[in-house]
Amino acid sequence: MPKDTDDAHDNDDVLDALLILLADGDEEAADVLADGLGEGKVEESVED
């Protein structure tokens, strides 16, 4: 069965949100979002 393209767009939105959280330095929220994706925790921190 072909993958639903709506799911692919939803995943893109979630990944965009994850990148925004990481760019803002909100590691806790990024960890929660990454866990929700099943990708595990974000291991590297963003340091300025």
Rosetta silent file (secondary structure, phi, psi, omega in degrees, C-alpha in Angstrom):
SEQUENCE: MPKDTDDAHDNDDVLDALLILLADGDEEAADVLADGLGEGKVEESVED
SCORE:     score description
SCORE:     0.000 S_00000001
   1 L     0.000  135.055  179.207    0.000    0.000    0.000 S_00000001
   2 L   -68.551  147.542  179.726    1.369    3.461   -0.836 S_00000001
   3 L   -71.169  138.797  179.434    2.230    5.710    2.055 S_00000001
   4 L   -66.648  124.262 -177.633   -0.298    8.443    2.729 S_00000001
   5 H   -67.441  -25.834  176.526    1.191   11.730    1.556 S_00000001
   6 H   -61.832  -38.684  177.643   -0.635   13.590    4.341 S_00000001
   7 H   -62.623  -40.191  179.698    1.467   11.638    6.847 S_00000001
   8 H   -63.282  -41.169  178.331    4.631   12.702    5.043 S_00000001
   9 H   -66.831  -38.474  177.280    3.578   16.346    5.235 S_00000001
  10 H   -62.007  -41.967  179.205    2.761   15.961    8.942 S_00000001
  11 H   -63.220  -39.627  177.759    6.224   14.506    9.532 S_00000001
  12 H   -61.310  -40.876  179.244    7.805   17.447    7.719 S_00000001
  13 H   -63.441  -41.496 -179.826    5.897   19.834    9.994 S_00000001
  14 H   -66.865  -42.112  178.673    7.094   17.972   13.095 S_00000001
  15 H   -65.036  -38.703  175.748   10.690   17.959   11.877 S_00000001
  16 H   -60.721  -43.149  179.181   10.474   21.686   11.140 S_00000001
  17 H   -63.115  -40.368  178.910    9.209   22.263   14.680 S_00000001
  18 H   -62.413  -44.173  178.906   12.066   20.161   16.073 S_00000001
  19 H   -63.108  -38.584  178.248   14.641   22.203   14.151 S_00000001
  20 H   -64.474  -43.938  179.276   13.086   25.438   15.416 S_00000001
  21 H   -62.018  -42.535  179.084   13.212   24.208   19.019 S_00000001
  22 H   -64.836  -41.197  179.953   16.855   23.190   18.624 S_00000001
  23 H   -64.280  -33.580  178.831   17.730   26.527   17.036 S_00000001
  24 L   -80.100   -7.155  179.766   16.071   28.306   19.966 S_00000001
  25 L    80.088   15.823 -179.644   18.101   26.181   22.394 S_00000001
  26 L   -89.063   77.062 -173.881   14.977   24.583   23.917 S_00000001
  27 H   -67.558  -35.549 -179.109   16.549   21.169   24.415 S_00000001
  28 H   -62.824  -47.390  178.625   13.913   19.863   26.833 S_00000001
  29 H   -65.364  -37.484  178.501   11.073   20.479   24.382 S_00000001
  30 H   -64.742  -39.343  176.720   13.193   19.079   21.548 S_00000001
  31 H   -61.063  -45.296 -179.775   13.816   15.904   23.589 S_00000001
  32 H   -62.340  -44.735 -179.919   10.090   15.466   24.189 S_00000001
  33 H   -64.984  -42.317  179.445    9.311   16.004   20.509 S_00000001
  34 H   -64.343  -39.930  176.477   12.064   13.614   19.405 S_00000001
  35 H   -61.248  -38.827  178.528   10.778   10.953   21.816 S_00000001
  36 H   -64.480  -29.091  177.955    7.339   11.394   20.274 S_00000001
  37 H   -80.380  -12.122 -177.618    8.847   10.708   16.860 S_00000001
  38 L    79.423   15.709 -178.500   10.414    7.502   18.161 S_00000001
  39 L   -92.861   -1.213 -176.373   13.864    8.789   17.252 S_00000001
  40 L    85.047 -173.731 -177.125   15.142    8.744   20.820 S_00000001
  41 L   -82.615  154.880  174.282   16.549   11.689   22.688 S_00000001
  42 L   -76.969  118.729 -171.546   18.508   14.502   21.154 S_00000001
  43 L   -88.091  -32.657 -176.856   22.040   13.715   22.267 S_00000001
  44 L   -96.971  136.287  177.442   23.950   16.818   21.239 S_00000001
  45 L   -92.689  155.484  176.998   23.273   20.154   22.841 S_00000001
  46 L   -97.905  116.722 -178.834   23.359   23.431   20.989 S_00000001
  47 L  -116.316  135.358  179.141   25.844   25.757   22.637 S_00000001
  48 L   -98.856    0.000    0.000   26.357   29.364   21.675 S_00000001
